[in-house]
Amino acid sequence: MTTTDNMPLAHGGTLDPEGNALNPVEPQEKTWGWFAIFNIWANDVQSLFGYSLVASLFISYGVGGWTAFAALIFSGLFVMWMVNLSGAPGEKYGIPYPVLARASLGTQGAKLPAVLRATVAVFWYGVQVYFASTALALLIRSLTGISGGAEILGLTSIDWLSFVIVWGFHIVIFWRGMAWVETFLNIAGPFVYVVMIGLVIVLWQRSDGQLLTATATIFANPEGTFWSEFRGFIAIVGTMVAYFAAVMINFSDFSRYSRSRESMVMGNLAGLPFNMILFSALALLTTGGAAVVFGEEIINPTEIVERTDSVLLGVIAAITFFAATVGINLVANFIPAVNGIANLSPEQISFRKAGLITSLFALVIGGFWNSFISQFGISGFVNTLGATLAPIFGIMIVDYYLHRNQQLELADLYDMKGGAYHYNNGWNSAAVKAFGLAAIFSVATVWVPWFAFLSGYNWVIGAVLGGVVYHLMAKGRSAG
């Protein structure tokens, strides 16, 4: 075999933080059971944005609560199906997303989608580090009573102290390797649920038992028609699929640690439909309780906590928001960023080095977020990168299931000079062309006003389009 990624096929897997982040996970390192997979989704859902999104869906789309609830469950089942497809090769071969992409796009061509995914992840990683620091700042202020002070780049001294601590906390976790990431996720997921249930109990007591009655009014929609409810159902499904889109494409980054395919499937079943039911129910009950206690529908949990005027609840909430934000940051941003960066130079960039590079970007992005970046209108740029990833999902799925019959040559995936996946100087022209054509449509839905009505469905359409175009272009000749 010719030059590879310095890949020791018999030892030295990815749980070694000094090792190559892209090395296949060895059997003894596949330690994640269904509960660990469940907590990937628990942490992905349990962000402040996720809560606000779920709590506001019935308001935003003018549908009854039952319609919104049914759409959330359907979304969970759909995403579960998709991640079982994208996660299967990761579980089977122990490979991450950038390596899996080499099978369809080529050993060099795979760097393009890996860089796009890493860019989006690095940006949001920095932003989430900042938002997690606001939870710590809330905790410090709740305990000390200190407020105000001179600002530097829009942050007070407490804000900066909190930001640096949270930034360092992330480094401590990843420095010890994926075992520590798994441990944090397994703690954070259940803890957030315990606190959410506690908040519902507090609101139940303060509403004098009227919480369920208030929630029932949210679920009722006397002005709704079949078609208005149906349109709202489709819109909510599109919104939630878009919310999970990033993790769907790189789920092999996590499934590679699963003990077995059964563990992955069971974890996804518990983590998606069940998680959506539990989290959505708690979010709607909390919104209903807040409507009774405070006289208005509040979809931001931080505002609900502030209205309770409880120092104890404020402290608990701050810790919860911190755990939830760090959890989703590790799942949706850190891991894909590290793997994408490592894929640029696998021989030289280890897991720790990639993590430090990601952290340095986070220090800049998070530090300047409040004063500059959030005002700069960079979301269009990031959304454009995210939209271009949709066709990659379709291409990888079609290539793995239709063209390769779920069989890959592991050694060739790491052979950067030749082998089955080197194609034409490392690029599979059929996949690259299909990616380019489908990506044009995906990007158009972000920038062309006429396509605005497809904004909630652009990911699914882009993925299908990418897969179909690739299949037609590669049909009749060997994909390898």
C-alpha positions, 0 to 999 in steps of 0.5 A: 500500500502507498502513502497513507494518513499515517494510519496504524490499522491495528492500533492507536485509535481515536480515543488517544487524544495525541493520535490522529483524529481520523484513525478508525476506532478499534473494537476495544474503543467502541464503548458507547451504548444506547444511553450515550447515543441517546444523550447526543440527541438530548444535548442537541435538543436541550439548548436555549434556542431549541427550547425557544424553537419548540415552545414557539412553533405553534405560535409561529405557524398558527397551528394547534398544539396537537398539530405541532406535537405531531409534527415534532414526533414525525420530525424525530422519526424522519431524522432517526431514519436519516441518521441511521443511514448516515451513521451505519458506515461509521459504526461498521468501519469506525470511520468519521465523516471526512473519511466516509466522504472520501468513498464518494468524492475522492481522497482529495475531493472529500476535503471540500465538504469537510472544510465547509462543515468545519467552517460552519462548526468552528463559527458556531462553536465560538458563538456557543462558547460565548452564550455558555459564558453568559450562563456562568456570568448569570451564576456569578451575579446571582451568587455575588449580587455584582452587576454593571461595570466598565465594558470592553468590546461589549463585555464587563469584567465578569463577562470576560472572566466567565468567557475565559473560564468557559473557553478553558473548560471546553479545552479541559474536556477535549484534552482528555479525549472522547471518553471525557466528552461522552462522560459530560454528555451523559451527565448533562443530558439527564441533569437538564431534564431534571431541572426542566421537570422541576421548573414545571413543578414550580409553575404548577404550584404557582398556577394553583393547579391551572397549568394543564388547563392553560396548556389545553388552550394552547393545544386548541386552535378553533380557527384552524382548518385542515389545510392550514393545519396541514401547511403548518405541519409541513412547515414545522417538519421542514424547520426541525429537519433543518435544525438537525441537518448539520448533525445528520450529515456527520453522524458517523463522527459519533456512531463510530464509537457505538458498541454495535449497530443495535446500540446505535439504532436503539439510541437513535430511537430513544434519542429522537422520537422519545426525546422530542416527545419528552422535551416538547411536552416539558416546553409546552407545559412550561409555556402554559404555566408561564401564561397562567403565572405571568399572564403571557406566553413566554418562550424564553426560559431565562425570562421565566426564571428571572420572573420567579425572583428566586435566587436558588432557581436562578443558580440552578437555571444558570448551571442548567443553561451552561450544561445545555449549551456546552452539551450542544456545542460538543455535539454539533460543533466541536467534533465536526470542527476537529475532524474537518480541520484534521482532514486538511493534514491528517499526518500532522494534525492530531486530535489535540492540535485540531482542538486547539485550532478550533479553540483559538478560532472560538476565542476570537469569534466568541470574544468579538461576537457581542461587539462586532460579529453579531452586527456584521450580518455574517449569518448569510455567509454561514447559512450559505455554507450550510446549504451547500452541505445538503447535496453531500448527504444525498451523494454519500447515501446513494454511493454507499447503499446503491453503488457499493452495497454497504461495502468499503475498503478501509485501507483504501480510504486512508490511501492518499496516493492511490487505491479505489477512492483516489479516482482522478488525482483524488477527485471523483468527477461525477460526485463533484459535478453532482455536488456543484449542480445541486449546491446551486439550488441549495444556495439559491434558496438562501439568497433568491427571494423567489425561493424563500418559500422553500427555506424550510425544505431546502436541505431535504430537496438539496440532499435528494437532488444531489443523490439523484444527479450523482446516481444518474451521472455515475450510472453505467460505470463503476463508481470506484 
